Amino acid sequence: MQLRKDHEAALAAQDLNRPDAAAPARQQHADAVRPSGPGRHQVSDLSFKVAKRRTDAITFDLEGSAHVYSFVPPKQAAMILPMLDAESDLEAAKAAFEWLDTGLSQEDQDHLSGRLKDPKDDLDIDILEEVVSGLVERVSGRPTT
């Protein structure tokens, strides 16, 4: 994917060893030694905290029905990684919708599918795109726009 290639080229072009405001903190951290196995020690330049992933259900509804959907968030990587390898917008959209399906119960999937297949129901793909965006915002705690 072109985005990944551009990102890799940008990273390669950066001088990662340049002095900056974070240098003292990096050096202090580099001086810290962490065990990495029996009798071994590893020194790292950077250390990142991993926040607890949100796993509590998020409920939502869609106009035109009293049904309340319950979405249990799967890992966002399950959606993002396939998108990075997608060779078309259709493949990327498929990854997003599979992520949505994974977080819904079978009952909710069936209800949603029934509405999408009903020619008299105005619910369509554009609204599902909004649903996925809204769920990503809620799960990540960051706006998608």
C-alpha positions as CSV (number, residue, x, y, z in Angstrom):
1,M,0.0,0.0,0.0
2,Q,1.3,3.4,-0.9
3,L,0.6,4.9,2.5
4,R,2.9,2.4,4.2
5,K,5.6,2.9,1.6
6,D,5.4,6.7,2.1
7,H,5.6,6.3,5.9
8,E,8.6,4.0,5.6
9,A,10.4,6.4,3.3
10,A,9.7,9.3,5.7
11,L,11.0,7.3,8.7
12,A,14.2,6.3,6.7
13,A,14.8,10.0,5.8
14,Q,14.7,11.1,9.5
15,D,17.8,11.4,11.5
16,L,16.6,9.5,14.5
17,N,19.7,10.2,16.5
18,R,19.5,14.0,16.3
19,P,19.6,15.9,19.7
20,D,16.3,17.4,20.7
21,A,14.3,18.3,23.8
22,A,13.6,14.6,24.6
23,A,17.3,13.6,24.5
24,P,17.8,13.8,28.3
25,A,14.7,11.7,29.0
26,R,15.8,9.2,26.4
27,Q,19.3,9.0,27.9
28,Q,17.9,8.6,31.4
29,H,15.7,5.8,30.2
30,A,18.6,4.3,28.2
31,D,20.6,4.2,31.4
32,A,17.9,2.1,33.1
33,V,18.6,-1.6,32.7
34,R,15.7,-4.1,32.5
35,P,16.1,-7.9,32.7
36,S,15.2,-9.7,29.5
37,G,15.8,-13.2,30.5
38,P,17.9,-15.3,32.9
39,G,21.1,-13.5,33.5
40,R,20.5,-11.1,30.6
41,H,19.8,-7.4,30.5
42,Q,18.4,-5.3,27.7
43,V,18.7,-1.5,27.3
44,S,16.1,0.3,25.2
45,D,16.0,3.8,23.9
46,L,12.2,4.1,24.0
47,S,9.6,2.5,26.2
48,F,5.8,2.6,25.5
49,K,3.0,2.0,27.9
50,V,0.1,-0.2,26.7
51,A,-3.2,1.1,27.9
52,K,-5.9,-1.4,28.9
53,R,-8.1,-2.1,25.9
54,R,-11.8,-1.2,26.2
55,T,-13.9,-4.3,26.3
56,D,-17.1,-3.1,27.8
57,A,-20.2,-3.2,25.5
58,I,-21.2,0.0,23.7
59,T,-24.9,0.2,22.9
60,F,-26.3,2.0,19.9
61,D,-29.6,2.3,18.0
62,L,-30.5,3.1,14.4
63,E,-33.4,5.2,13.4
64,G,-36.4,3.2,12.1
65,S,-36.3,0.5,14.7
66,A,-36.6,0.1,18.4
67,H,-33.8,-2.5,18.4
68,V,-30.8,-1.7,20.6
69,Y,-27.5,-3.1,19.4
70,S,-24.7,-4.1,21.8
71,F,-21.2,-3.9,20.4
72,V,-18.3,-5.6,22.3
73,P,-15.2,-4.0,20.8
74,P,-12.7,-6.4,19.2
75,K,-9.1,-5.2,18.9
76,Q,-8.8,-2.3,16.5
77,A,-5.8,-4.1,14.9
78,A,-8.3,-6.7,13.6
79,M,-9.7,-3.9,11.4
80,I,-6.6,-1.8,10.8
81,L,-4.1,-4.4,9.7
82,P,-6.2,-5.8,6.9
83,M,-6.9,-2.2,5.8
84,L,-3.1,-1.6,5.4
85,D,-2.9,-4.5,3.1
86,A,-6.0,-3.7,1.2
87,E,-5.5,-3.1,-2.5
88,S,-8.9,-1.5,-3.0
89,D,-11.4,0.6,-1.1
90,L,-13.7,-2.4,-1.2
91,E,-11.3,-4.5,0.7
92,A,-10.8,-1.8,3.3
93,A,-14.5,-1.4,3.7
94,K,-14.9,-5.2,4.1
95,A,-12.3,-5.1,6.9
96,A,-14.3,-2.4,8.7
97,F,-17.6,-4.2,8.3
98,E,-16.0,-7.5,9.5
99,W,-14.8,-5.6,12.6
100,L,-18.3,-4.4,13.2
101,D,-19.8,-7.9,12.7
102,T,-17.2,-9.4,15.1
103,G,-18.3,-7.1,17.9
104,L,-22.0,-7.8,17.4
105,S,-24.0,-10.8,18.7
106,Q,-25.5,-13.1,16.1
107,E,-28.9,-11.7,16.9
108,D,-27.7,-8.1,16.3
109,Q,-26.0,-9.2,13.0
110,D,-29.2,-10.9,11.8
111,H,-31.3,-7.8,12.7
112,L,-28.9,-5.5,11.0
113,S,-28.6,-7.7,7.9
114,G,-32.4,-8.0,7.7
115,R,-32.8,-4.2,7.7
116,L,-30.1,-3.8,5.0
117,K,-31.8,-6.4,2.8
118,D,-35.3,-4.9,3.3
119,P,-36.1,-2.7,0.2
120,K,-38.6,-0.7,2.3
121,D,-36.0,0.2,5.0
122,D,-33.9,3.3,4.3
123,L,-30.9,2.0,6.3
124,D,-28.0,1.6,3.9
125,I,-24.2,1.3,3.8
126,D,-23.6,5.0,4.2
127,I,-25.1,4.9,7.7
128,L,-23.1,1.8,8.6
129,E,-19.9,3.8,7.7
130,E,-21.1,6.3,10.3
131,V,-21.7,3.6,12.8
132,V,-18.2,2.2,12.3
133,S,-16.7,5.7,12.6
134,G,-18.7,6.4,15.8
135,L,-17.7,3.1,17.3
136,V,-14.0,3.6,16.5
137,E,-14.2,7.1,18.2
138,R,-15.8,5.6,21.3
139,V,-13.4,2.6,21.5
140,S,-10.2,4.7,20.9
141,G,-11.4,7.8,22.8
142,R,-10.2,9.9,19.8
143,P,-12.2,11.6,17.1
144,T,-11.9,10.1,13.6
145,T,-12.1,13.5,11.8
